[in-house]
Amino acid sequence: MKLIVDVRWDAEASVWYAVSRDGTGLATESETLDGLRQSILAILPDLADLNDPAEVEVELIVHGISTASGPMAAE
């Protein structure tokens, strides 16, 4: 089974958060991307629809916006 998860940065709360696209109910947050990945893997067994497959492939699709400043940004 493959689970596609959207990951976004919440600048106001200073956390990364993740929500699954397929309606499994996966939703979690963490201050770091690695912490978020670990949280997602820890949650998987608790999701009823995912208990049957022997293996679940998780694809993280990360969305973020960065702002550059300095000489390069002025060009």
C-alpha positions as CSV (number, residue, x, y, z in Angstrom):
1,M,0.0,0.0,0.0
2,K,1.2,3.5,-0.8
3,L,0.2,6.5,1.4
4,I,0.6,10.0,0.0
5,V,1.1,12.7,2.6
6,D,1.1,16.4,2.1
7,V,3.6,18.3,4.3
8,R,3.5,22.0,4.9
9,W,5.2,24.6,7.0
10,D,3.0,26.7,9.4
11,A,5.1,29.8,9.9
12,E,2.8,31.2,12.6
13,A,3.1,28.0,14.8
14,S,6.7,27.3,13.6
15,V,5.9,23.6,12.9
16,W,5.7,21.2,10.0
17,Y,2.4,19.5,9.6
18,A,1.2,16.5,7.6
19,V,-2.2,15.3,6.3
20,S,-2.8,12.2,4.2
21,R,-4.5,12.7,0.9
22,D,-6.6,9.5,1.0
23,G,-8.8,10.3,4.0
24,T,-7.2,7.8,6.3
25,G,-7.2,10.4,9.1
26,L,-3.4,10.8,9.3
27,A,-2.6,14.2,10.7
28,T,0.4,15.2,12.8
29,E,3.0,18.0,13.4
30,S,6.5,18.5,14.5
31,E,9.2,21.2,14.7
32,T,11.5,19.4,12.3
33,L,11.0,17.4,9.1
34,D,12.8,14.4,10.6
35,G,10.6,14.5,13.7
36,L,7.5,14.7,11.4
37,R,8.6,11.6,9.5
38,Q,9.2,9.7,12.7
39,S,5.7,10.8,14.0
40,I,4.1,9.6,10.7
41,L,5.7,6.2,11.0
42,A,4.7,5.9,14.6
43,I,1.0,6.7,13.8
44,L,0.6,4.2,10.9
45,P,-0.2,1.1,13.1
46,D,-3.0,3.1,14.8
47,L,-4.9,3.8,11.6
48,A,-7.5,1.1,11.2
49,D,-7.4,1.0,7.4
50,L,-3.7,0.5,7.3
51,N,-3.5,-2.4,9.8
52,D,-3.9,-5.1,7.1
53,P,-1.0,-4.5,4.8
54,A,2.3,-6.0,5.7
55,E,4.1,-2.9,4.4
56,V,3.1,0.7,3.8
57,E,5.1,2.9,1.5
58,V,4.9,6.6,2.6
59,E,5.5,9.4,0.0
60,L,6.0,12.8,1.6
61,I,5.2,15.8,-0.7
62,V,6.7,18.8,1.0
63,H,5.4,22.3,0.3
64,G,7.2,25.4,1.5
65,I,8.0,29.0,0.7
66,S,11.4,30.6,1.3
67,T,12.4,34.2,1.0
68,A,15.9,35.3,0.0
69,S,17.4,38.7,0.9
70,G,20.6,40.4,-0.1
71,P,22.1,41.4,-3.4
72,M,20.8,38.4,-5.3
73,A,17.2,39.2,-4.3
74,A,17.5,42.7,-5.7
75,E,18.2,41.5,-9.3
